[in-house]
Every structure is written in C-alpha cells, then in structure tokens.
Amino acid sequence: MTSVHVDVAAYAIGSLDRDDADDFVGHLDNCPTCPAELEWLSQIVHLMTTTMYAYSEAS
C-alpha cells in the first residue's frame, strides 16, 4: 500500500489540497481497491451531512 491510499478519506471529505487531490484522482484509475472504498466513504459523508442538516433544521 502506498501513501496515496491513506488519502481516500481525506479526498471523500474534501480536505486534500489541489495537488494531492489531483494525485489521488490519477491513482484511482490504476488502483483496484480505492474506487470502492471511496464510494463507500462518499456515501457515509453524504449521510452524515444530510443528517446534520436535518438535525440543525429541526432545532
């Protein structure tokens, strides 16, 4: 596993800087595991943000 693999979560939440994000996107084309992990994490991020929004609207 290379260090770019650890960027999956950071990419999913949008915390990578431009250069690291570009490197990660290039990595996705050649990695057998990161695209699936990114899809899974992206769904979690979406659920968390929509839940937080719904909670703040209810308050």
Distance bins in CASP14 RR format, pairs under 12 A and 6 or more apart:
PFRMAT RR
TARGET T0000
AUTHOR 0000-0000-0000
RMODE 2
METHOD distances of the structure
MODEL  1
1 7 0 0 0 0 0 1 0 0 0 0 0
1 8 0 0 0 0 0 1 0 0 0 0 0
1 27 0 0 0 0 0 1 0 0 0 0 0
1 31 0 0 0 0 1 0 0 0 0 0 0
1 32 0 0 0 0 0 1 0 0 0 0 0
1 33 0 0 0 0 1 0 0 0 0 0 0
1 34 0 0 0 0 1 0 0 0 0 0 0
1 37 0 0 0 0 0 1 0 0 0 0 0
2 8 0 0 0 0 0 1 0 0 0 0 0
2 23 0 0 0 0 0 1 0 0 0 0 0
2 24 0 0 0 0 0 1 0 0 0 0 0
2 27 1 0 0 1 0 0 0 0 0 0 0
2 30 0 0 0 0 0 1 0 0 0 0 0
2 31 0 0 0 0 1 0 0 0 0 0 0
2 33 0 0 0 0 0 1 0 0 0 0 0
2 34 0 0 0 0 0 1 0 0 0 0 0
3 10 0 0 0 0 0 1 0 0 0 0 0
3 20 0 0 0 0 0 1 0 0 0 0 0
3 23 0 0 0 0 1 0 0 0 0 0 0
3 24 0 0 0 0 0 1 0 0 0 0 0
3 27 0 0 0 0 0 1 0 0 0 0 0
4 10 0 0 0 0 0 1 0 0 0 0 0
4 11 0 0 0 0 1 0 0 0 0 0 0
4 16 0 0 0 0 0 1 0 0 0 0 0
4 19 0 0 0 0 0 1 0 0 0 0 0
4 20 0 0 0 0 1 0 0 0 0 0 0
4 21 0 0 0 0 0 1 0 0 0 0 0
4 22 0 0 0 0 0 1 0 0 0 0 0
4 23 1 0 0 1 0 0 0 0 0 0 0
4 24 1 0 1 0 0 0 0 0 0 0 0
4 25 0 0 0 0 0 1 0 0 0 0 0
4 26 0 0 0 0 1 0 0 0 0 0 0
4 27 1 0 1 0 0 0 0 0 0 0 0
4 28 0 0 0 0 1 0 0 0 0 0 0
4 29 0 0 0 0 0 1 0 0 0 0 0
4 30 0 0 0 0 0 1 0 0 0 0 0
4 31 0 0 0 0 1 0 0 0 0 0 0
4 33 0 0 0 0 0 1 0 0 0 0 0
4 34 0 0 0 0 1 0 0 0 0 0 0
4 38 0 0 0 0 0 1 0 0 0 0 0
5 11 0 0 0 0 0 1 0 0 0 0 0
5 23 0 0 0 0 0 1 0 0 0 0 0
5 24 0 0 0 0 1 0 0 0 0 0 0
5 27 1 0 0 1 0 0 0 0 0 0 0
5 28 0 0 0 0 0 1 0 0 0 0 0
5 30 0 0 0 0 0 1 0 0 0 0 0
5 31 1 0 0 1 0 0 0 0 0 0 0
5 32 0 0 0 0 0 1 0 0 0 0 0
5 33 1 0 0 1 0 0 0 0 0 0 0
5 34 1 0 0 1 0 0 0 0 0 0 0
5 35 0 0 0 0 0 1 0 0 0 0 0
5 37 0 0 0 0 1 0 0 0 0 0 0
5 38 0 0 0 0 0 1 0 0 0 0 0
6 12 0 0 0 0 0 1 0 0 0 0 0
6 16 0 0 0 0 0 1 0 0 0 0 0
6 20 0 0 0 0 0 1 0 0 0 0 0
6 24 0 0 0 0 1 0 0 0 0 0 0
6 27 0 0 0 0 0 1 0 0 0 0 0
6 34 0 0 0 0 0 1 0 0 0 0 0
6 37 0 0 0 0 0 1 0 0 0 0 0
7 13 0 0 0 0 0 1 0 0 0 0 0
7 14 0 0 0 0 0 1 0 0 0 0 0
7 15 0 0 0 0 1 0 0 0 0 0 0
7 16 1 0 0 1 0 0 0 0 0 0 0
7 17 0 0 0 0 0 1 0 0 0 0 0
7 19 0 0 0 0 0 1 0 0 0 0 0
7 20 1 0 0 1 0 0 0 0 0 0 0
7 21 0 0 0 0 1 0 0 0 0 0 0
7 22 0 0 0 0 0 1 0 0 0 0 0
7 23 1 0 0 1 0 0 0 0 0 0 0
7 24 1 0 1 0 0 0 0 0 0 0 0
7 25 0 0 0 0 0 1 0 0 0 0 0
7 26 0 0 0 0 0 1 0 0 0 0 0
7 27 1 0 0 1 0 0 0 0 0 0 0
7 28 0 0 0 0 0 1 0 0 0 0 0
7 31 0 0 0 0 0 1 0 0 0 0 0
7 34 0 0 0 0 1 0 0 0 0 0 0
7 37 0 0 0 0 0 1 0 0 0 0 0
7 38 0 0 0 0 1 0 0 0 0 0 0
7 41 0 0 0 0 0 1 0 0 0 0 0
8 14 0 0 0 0 0 1 0 0 0 0 0
8 15 0 0 0 0 0 1 0 0 0 0 0
8 16 0 0 0 0 0 1 0 0 0 0 0
8 20 0 0 0 0 0 1 0 0 0 0 0
8 21 0 0 0 0 0 1 0 0 0 0 0
8 24 1 0 0 1 0 0 0 0 0 0 0
8 25 0 0 0 0 0 1 0 0 0 0 0
8 27 0 0 0 0 1 0 0 0 0 0 0
8 28 0 0 0 0 1 0 0 0 0 0 0
8 31 0 0 0 0 1 0 0 0 0 0 0
8 33 0 0 0 0 1 0 0 0 0 0 0
8 34 1 0 1 0 0 0 0 0 0 0 0
8 35 0 0 0 0 1 0 0 0 0 0 0
8 36 0 0 0 0 1 0 0 0 0 0 0
8 37 1 0 1 0 0 0 0 0 0 0 0
8 38 1 0 1 0 0 0 0 0 0 0 0
8 39 0 0 0 0 0 1 0 0 0 0 0
8 40 0 0 0 0 1 0 0 0 0 0 0
8 41 1 0 0 1 0 0 0 0 0 0 0
8 42 0 0 0 0 1 0 0 0 0 0 0
8 44 0 0 0 0 0 1 0 0 0 0 0
8 45 0 0 0 0 0 1 0 0 0 0 0
9 15 0 0 0 0 1 0 0 0 0 0 0
9 16 0 0 0 0 1 0 0 0 0 0 0
9 24 0 0 0 0 0 1 0 0 0 0 0
9 34 0 0 0 0 0 1 0 0 0 0 0
9 37 0 0 0 0 1 0 0 0 0 0 0
9 38 0 0 0 0 1 0 0 0 0 0 0
9 40 0 0 0 0 0 1 0 0 0 0 0
9 41 1 0 1 0 0 0 0 0 0 0 0
9 42 0 0 0 0 0 1 0 0 0 0 0
9 44 0 0 0 0 1 0 0 0 0 0 0
9 45 0 0 0 0 1 0 0 0 0 0 0
10 16 1 0 1 0 0 0 0 0 0 0 0
10 17 0 0 0 0 1 0 0 0 0 0 0
10 20 1 0 0 1 0 0 0 0 0 0 0
10 21 0 0 0 0 1 0 0 0 0 0 0
10 23 0 0 0 0 0 1 0 0 0 0 0
10 24 0 0 0 0 1 0 0 0 0 0 0
10 38 0 0 0 0 0 1 0 0 0 0 0
10 41 0 0 0 0 1 0 0 0 0 0 0
10 45 0 0 0 0 0 1 0 0 0 0 0
11 17 0 0 0 0 0 1 0 0 0 0 0
11 18 0 0 0 0 0 1 0 0 0 0 0
11 20 0 0 0 0 1 0 0 0 0 0 0
11 21 1 0 0 1 0 0 0 0 0 0 0
11 22 0 0 0 0 0 1 0 0 0 0 0
11 23 0 0 0 0 1 0 0 0 0 0 0
11 24 1 0 1 0 0 0 0 0 0 0 0
11 25 0 0 0 0 1 0 0 0 0 0 0
11 26 0 0 0 0 0 1 0 0 0 0 0
11 27 0 0 0 0 1 0 0 0 0 0 0
11 28 0 0 0 0 1 0 0 0 0 0 0
11 34 0 0 0 0 1 0 0 0 0 0 0
11 35 0 0 0 0 0 1 0 0 0 0 0
11 37 0 0 0 0 0 1 0 0 0 0 0
11 38 1 0 0 1 0 0 0 0 0 0 0
11 39 0 0 0 0 0 1 0 0 0 0 0
11 41 0 0 0 0 1 0 0 0 0 0 0
11 42 0 0 0 0 1 0 0 0 0 0 0
11 45 0 0 0 0 0 1 0 0 0 0 0
12 21 0 0 0 0 0 1 0 0 0 0 0
12 24 0 0 0 0 0 1 0 0 0 0 0
12 28 0 0 0 0 0 1 0 0 0 0 0
12 34 0 0 0 0 0 1 0 0 0 0 0
12 35 0 0 0 0 0 1 0 0 0 0 0
12 37 0 0 0 0 1 0 0 0 0 0 0
12 38 1 0 0 1 0 0 0 0 0 0 0
12 39 0 0 0 0 1 0 0 0 0 0 0
12 40 0 0 0 0 1 0 0 0 0 0 0
12 41 1 1 0 0 0 0 0 0 0 0 0
12 42 1 0 1 0 0 0 0 0 0 0 0
12 43 0 0 0 0 1 0 0 0 0 0 0
12 44 1 0 0 1 0 0 0 0 0 0 0
12 45 1 0 1 0 0 0 0 0 0 0 0
12 46 0 0 0 0 1 0 0 0 0 0 0
12 47 0 0 0 0 0 1 0 0 0 0 0
12 48 0 0 0 0 0 1 0 0 0 0 0
12 49 0 0 0 0 0 1 0 0 0 0 0
13 21 0 0 0 0 0 1 0 0 0 0 0
13 38 0 0 0 0 0 1 0 0 0 0 0
13 41 0 0 0 0 1 0 0 0 0 0 0
13 42 0 0 0 0 1 0 0 0 0 0 0
13 44 0 0 0 0 1 0 0 0 0 0 0
13 45 1 0 1 0 0 0 0 0 0 0 0
13 46 0 0 0 0 0 1 0 0 0 0 0
13 48 0 0 0 0 1 0 0 0 0 0 0
13 49 0 0 0 0 1 0 0 0 0 0 0
14 20 0 0 0 0 0 1 0 0 0 0 0
14 21 1 0 0 1 0 0 0 0 0 0 0
14 24 0 0 0 0 0 1 0 0 0 0 0
14 38 0 0 0 0 0 1 0 0 0 0 0
14 41 0 0 0 0 0 1 0 0 0 0 0
14 42 0 0 0 0 0 1 0 0 0 0 0
14 45 0 0 0 0 1 0 0 0 0 0 0
14 49 0 0 0 0 0 1 0 0 0 0 0
15 21 0 0 0 0 1 0 0 0 0 0 0
15 24 0 0 0 0 0 1 0 0 0 0 0
15 45 0 0 0 0 0 1 0 0 0 0 0
16 22 0 0 0 0 1 0 0 0 0 0 0
16 23 0 0 0 0 1 0 0 0 0 0 0
16 24 1 0 0 1 0 0 0 0 0 0 0
16 25 0 0 0 0 1 0 0 0 0 0 0
16 27 0 0 0 0 0 1 0 0 0 0 0
17 23 0 0 0 0 1 0 0 0 0 0 0
17 24 0 0 0 0 0 1 0 0 0 0 0
18 24 0 0 0 0 0 1 0 0 0 0 0
18 25 0 0 0 0 0 1 0 0 0 0 0
19 25 0 0 0 0 0 1 0 0 0 0 0
19 26 0 0 0 0 0 1 0 0 0 0 0
20 26 0 0 0 0 0 1 0 0 0 0 0
20 27 0 0 0 0 0 1 0 0 0 0 0
21 27 0 0 0 0 0 1 0 0 0 0 0
21 28 0 0 0 0 0 1 0 0 0 0 0
21 38 0 0 0 0 0 1 0 0 0 0 0
22 28 0 0 0 0 0 1 0 0 0 0 0
23 29 0 0 0 0 0 1 0 0 0 0 0
23 30 0 0 0 0 0 1 0 0 0 0 0
23 31 0 0 0 0 0 1 0 0 0 0 0
23 34 0 0 0 0 0 1 0 0 0 0 0
24 30 0 0 0 0 0 1 0 0 0 0 0
24 31 0 0 0 0 1 0 0 0 0 0 0
24 34 1 0 0 1 0 0 0 0 0 0 0
24 35 0 0 0 0 0 1 0 0 0 0 0
24 37 0 0 0 0 0 1 0 0 0 0 0
24 38 0 0 0 0 1 0 0 0 0 0 0
25 31 0 0 0 0 0 1 0 0 0 0 0
25 34 0 0 0 0 0 1 0 0 0 0 0
25 35 0 0 0 0 0 1 0 0 0 0 0
25 38 0 0 0 0 0 1 0 0 0 0 0
26 34 0 0 0 0 1 0 0 0 0 0 0
26 35 0 0 0 0 0 1 0 0 0 0 0
27 33 0 0 0 0 0 1 0 0 0 0 0
27 34 1 0 0 1 0 0 0 0 0 0 0
27 35 0 0 0 0 1 0 0 0 0 0 0
27 37 0 0 0 0 0 1 0 0 0 0 0
27 38 0 0 0 0 0 1 0 0 0 0 0
28 34 1 0 1 0 0 0 0 0 0 0 0
28 35 1 0 1 0 0 0 0 0 0 0 0
28 36 0 0 0 0 0 1 0 0 0 0 0
28 37 0 0 0 0 0 1 0 0 0 0 0
28 38 1 0 0 1 0 0 0 0 0 0 0
28 39 0 0 0 0 0 1 0 0 0 0 0
29 35 0 0 0 0 1 0 0 0 0 0 0
31 37 0 0 0 0 1 0 0 0 0 0 0
31 38 0 0 0 0 1 0 0 0 0 0 0
33 39 0 0 0 0 0 1 0 0 0 0 0
33 40 0 0 0 0 0 1 0 0 0 0 0
34 40 0 0 0 0 0 1 0 0 0 0 0
34 41 0 0 0 0 1 0 0 0 0 0 0
34 42 0 0 0 0 0 1 0 0 0 0 0
35 41 0 0 0 0 0 1 0 0 0 0 0
35 42 0 0 0 0 0 1 0 0 0 0 0
36 42 0 0 0 0 0 1 0 0 0 0 0
36 43 0 0 0 0 0 1 0 0 0 0 0
37 43 0 0 0 0 0 1 0 0 0 0 0
37 44 0 0 0 0 0 1 0 0 0 0 0
38 44 0 0 0 0 0 1 0 0 0 0 0
38 45 0 0 0 0 0 1 0 0 0 0 0
39 45 0 0 0 0 0 1 0 0 0 0 0
39 46 0 0 0 0 0 1 0 0 0 0 0
40 46 0 0 0 0 0 1 0 0 0 0 0
40 47 0 0 0 0 0 1 0 0 0 0 0
41 47 0 0 0 0 0 1 0 0 0 0 0
41 48 0 0 0 0 0 1 0 0 0 0 0
42 48 0 0 0 0 0 1 0 0 0 0 0
42 49 0 0 0 0 0 1 0 0 0 0 0
43 49 0 0 0 0 0 1 0 0 0 0 0
43 50 0 0 0 0 0 1 0 0 0 0 0
44 50 0 0 0 0 0 1 0 0 0 0 0
44 51 0 0 0 0 0 1 0 0 0 0 0
45 51 0 0 0 0 0 1 0 0 0 0 0
45 52 0 0 0 0 0 1 0 0 0 0 0
46 52 0 0 0 0 0 1 0 0 0 0 0
46 53 0 0 0 0 0 1 0 0 0 0 0
47 53 0 0 0 0 0 1 0 0 0 0 0
47 54 0 0 0 0 0 1 0 0 0 0 0
48 54 0 0 0 0 0 1 0 0 0 0 0
48 55 0 0 0 0 0 1 0 0 0 0 0
49 55 0 0 0 0 0 1 0 0 0 0 0
49 56 0 0 0 0 0 1 0 0 0 0 0
50 56 0 0 0 0 0 1 0 0 0 0 0
50 57 0 0 0 0 0 1 0 0 0 0 0
51 57 0 0 0 0 0 1 0 0 0 0 0
51 58 0 0 0 0 0 1 0 0 0 0 0
52 58 0 0 0 0 0 1 0 0 0 0 0
52 59 0 0 0 0 0 1 0 0 0 0 0
53 59 0 0 0 0 0 1 0 0 0 0 0
END
